[in-house]
Amino acid sequence: MTILWIGLLGIGATVVAYVQYSFLVTSRLTAAGMLLAVSAGFGWVCAASTASAAATDLLIFALAFAVVHLPALAILLIKRQRHRELEQ
């Protein structure tokens, strides 16, 4: 079970890094900042709503932080695919 959590955490970190990098490269600093603030808030609420060990709370925070980035990832990937189709 621990390997599953580590795998999810790795995927989540990759999602967050890709989305934030994409926003920062295209100078969308406001969007990046707002997404970070919303992600931190959602992560804090999710972690605070569980009564568990500190390590588990940190894991819940990190996964909730990454979940907020999933819609942005989907939008970025769709835009990237459309751009590739227009180039051909």
Backbone bond lengths (Angstrom), bond angles and torsions (degrees), N, CA, C in turn:
res aa  C-N    CA-C-N  psi(-1)  N-CA   C-N-CA  omega(-1)  CA-C   N-CA-C  phi
1 M - - - 1.446 - - 1.528 111.41 -
2 T 1.310 117.37 -35.15 1.463 121.12 179.61 1.520 111.12 -62.86
3 I 1.325 117.15 -37.68 1.466 120.64 179.75 1.525 110.19 -63.56
4 L 1.330 116.89 -36.93 1.459 120.67 177.67 1.527 110.62 -61.58
5 W 1.330 117.25 -45.85 1.461 120.72 179.92 1.528 111.41 -64.32
6 I 1.312 116.71 -40.25 1.467 120.35 178.81 1.524 110.10 -65.39
7 G 1.319 116.68 -40.38 1.463 120.73 177.18 1.517 112.02 -62.91
8 L 1.336 116.51 -45.01 1.466 120.27 177.59 1.520 111.77 -62.86
9 L 1.312 115.66 -38.78 1.461 119.90 178.10 1.528 111.05 -64.85
10 G 1.315 116.65 -40.18 1.469 120.70 177.36 1.514 112.07 -64.21
11 I 1.322 116.85 -43.21 1.466 120.88 177.49 1.527 109.89 -63.97
12 G 1.319 115.69 -43.33 1.465 119.53 179.02 1.515 112.64 -61.32
13 A 1.313 116.57 -42.73 1.469 120.61 178.93 1.528 110.86 -63.97
14 T 1.319 116.66 -37.11 1.460 120.79 177.94 1.522 111.14 -65.80
15 V 1.323 116.48 -42.59 1.463 121.07 178.31 1.522 110.51 -61.11
16 V 1.318 116.65 -48.58 1.469 121.02 -179.54 1.525 110.28 -61.06
17 A 1.307 117.36 -45.42 1.469 120.84 -178.15 1.528 110.82 -62.81
18 Y 1.328 117.94 -43.73 1.463 121.03 -178.94 1.524 111.58 -64.32
19 V 1.331 116.46 -46.48 1.461 120.11 -178.31 1.526 110.36 -65.24
20 Q 1.308 117.60 -47.24 1.463 119.93 -179.26 1.530 111.18 -63.98
21 Y 1.327 117.17 -40.48 1.464 120.48 177.48 1.529 110.67 -61.99
22 S 1.329 116.89 -43.48 1.460 120.75 179.90 1.523 111.19 -62.50
23 F 1.329 117.47 -40.54 1.456 120.35 178.89 1.526 111.17 -68.38
24 L 1.313 117.31 -41.27 1.465 120.04 -176.80 1.525 111.68 -71.18
25 V 1.325 117.38 -34.38 1.467 120.61 179.47 1.524 110.48 -67.33
26 T 1.313 116.99 -36.62 1.464 120.60 -177.91 1.528 112.28 -91.74
27 S 1.304 118.36 13.52 1.472 124.99 177.15 1.525 112.92 60.10
28 R 1.302 117.16 35.46 1.464 121.19 175.23 1.527 108.25 -98.35
29 L 1.310 115.13 64.43 1.463 120.72 -174.57 1.525 112.36 -68.09
30 T 1.324 117.51 -34.61 1.458 120.06 179.20 1.521 110.42 -65.64
31 A 1.320 116.49 -44.40 1.471 120.58 179.08 1.525 110.58 -64.00
32 A 1.314 116.50 -41.26 1.469 119.81 179.55 1.517 110.81 -64.57
33 G 1.319 117.01 -42.97 1.460 120.99 179.33 1.518 112.70 -65.47
34 M 1.333 116.15 -42.66 1.462 119.69 178.99 1.525 110.97 -65.29
35 L 1.315 116.48 -40.77 1.461 120.04 179.26 1.529 110.96 -64.72
36 L 1.317 117.24 -39.81 1.461 120.48 176.95 1.527 111.35 -64.38
37 A 1.326 116.95 -41.09 1.468 120.35 -179.89 1.524 111.41 -66.28
38 V 1.319 116.76 -44.99 1.465 120.45 179.22 1.526 110.34 -65.02
39 S 1.328 116.35 -40.82 1.466 120.41 179.24 1.522 111.49 -63.12
40 A 1.329 116.08 -43.45 1.471 119.67 178.83 1.523 110.85 -64.26
41 G 1.318 116.76 -41.28 1.460 119.95 178.07 1.520 112.59 -63.70
42 F 1.323 116.42 -45.33 1.457 120.32 178.99 1.524 111.03 -64.56
43 G 1.316 116.39 -41.81 1.464 120.10 177.57 1.513 112.09 -62.23
44 W 1.335 116.43 -41.83 1.467 120.34 179.31 1.526 111.32 -64.31
45 V 1.341 116.68 -43.43 1.465 120.35 179.93 1.523 110.72 -64.12
46 C 1.323 117.24 -43.31 1.469 120.29 179.50 1.523 111.24 -64.27
47 A 1.322 116.62 -43.64 1.462 119.68 -179.49 1.524 111.33 -68.57
48 A 1.327 117.22 -36.70 1.469 120.78 -179.01 1.522 112.09 -72.81
49 S 1.328 116.94 -24.03 1.461 119.73 -177.19 1.526 113.04 -81.12
50 T 1.318 117.19 -4.98 1.464 120.62 177.57 1.519 109.21 -110.40
51 A 1.297 115.73 143.11 1.467 120.46 176.68 1.516 107.26 -105.32
52 S 1.327 115.85 87.61 1.455 119.98 -177.44 1.521 110.09 -142.83
53 A 1.307 115.85 -174.11 1.468 121.62 -178.07 1.527 110.57 -67.09
54 A 1.313 115.94 159.56 1.464 121.50 -178.16 1.525 111.65 -61.20
55 A 1.318 118.02 -39.20 1.463 120.94 -179.99 1.522 110.65 -64.94
56 T 1.316 116.76 -39.28 1.456 120.50 178.20 1.521 110.67 -68.15
57 D 1.330 117.10 -39.31 1.460 120.14 176.90 1.520 111.38 -61.78
58 L 1.314 117.35 -39.87 1.460 121.04 178.49 1.523 110.48 -65.18
59 L 1.321 116.94 -40.45 1.462 121.05 177.94 1.523 110.32 -64.70
60 I 1.312 117.63 -43.90 1.469 121.78 178.31 1.528 110.17 -62.37
61 F 1.330 117.01 -42.52 1.466 120.59 177.21 1.524 110.70 -59.29
62 A 1.318 117.20 -47.87 1.469 121.23 -177.36 1.528 111.42 -63.89
63 L 1.319 117.40 -42.06 1.464 120.00 -179.86 1.527 111.43 -69.17
64 A 1.324 117.48 -40.19 1.465 120.26 177.30 1.528 110.29 -65.95
65 F 1.317 117.06 -37.72 1.465 122.68 176.10 1.524 109.85 -58.23
66 A 1.324 116.74 -42.41 1.464 121.31 -179.29 1.520 111.92 -72.74
67 V 1.324 117.89 -35.74 1.465 121.14 -178.81 1.525 111.29 -59.95
68 V 1.315 117.44 -36.73 1.464 120.58 179.83 1.524 110.71 -64.64
69 H 1.313 118.14 -26.58 1.460 121.80 -179.73 1.530 113.23 -81.13
70 L 1.322 119.40 -12.03 1.463 121.17 -176.57 1.530 113.64 -62.32
71 P 1.338 120.68 -44.33 1.468 118.22 176.90 1.530 113.14 -61.02
72 A 1.324 116.94 -39.44 1.462 119.99 177.82 1.526 110.46 -64.19
73 L 1.326 116.88 -38.46 1.462 120.56 177.40 1.523 110.34 -62.24
74 A 1.323 117.17 -44.48 1.464 120.68 179.84 1.529 110.80 -61.05
75 I 1.326 117.06 -43.12 1.460 120.57 179.37 1.519 110.90 -64.37
76 L 1.319 117.22 -43.93 1.463 120.48 179.53 1.530 111.72 -62.65
77 L 1.328 116.99 -40.38 1.463 119.69 179.98 1.528 111.69 -68.95
78 I 1.325 117.47 -36.95 1.465 120.65 176.89 1.526 110.09 -65.69
79 K 1.330 117.42 -44.16 1.464 120.76 178.34 1.532 111.15 -62.90
80 R 1.315 115.99 -38.40 1.470 119.97 178.89 1.520 110.81 -64.99
81 Q 1.339 116.91 -41.31 1.459 120.90 179.27 1.526 111.05 -65.72
82 R 1.319 116.76 -41.91 1.470 120.09 178.02 1.522 111.27 -62.64
83 H 1.316 116.10 -41.01 1.464 120.23 179.14 1.525 110.87 -62.21
84 R 1.328 116.41 -40.58 1.472 119.73 178.56 1.517 111.56 -66.37
85 E 1.348 116.79 -37.94 1.460 120.17 179.46 1.528 111.10 -67.06
86 L 1.328 118.14 -35.96 1.457 121.63 179.23 1.513 112.11 -70.01
87 E 1.318 117.21 -29.09 1.464 120.72 179.78 1.521 112.20 -72.98
88 Q 1.314 117.21 -24.30 1.474 120.02 -176.45 1.481 112.78 -83.88
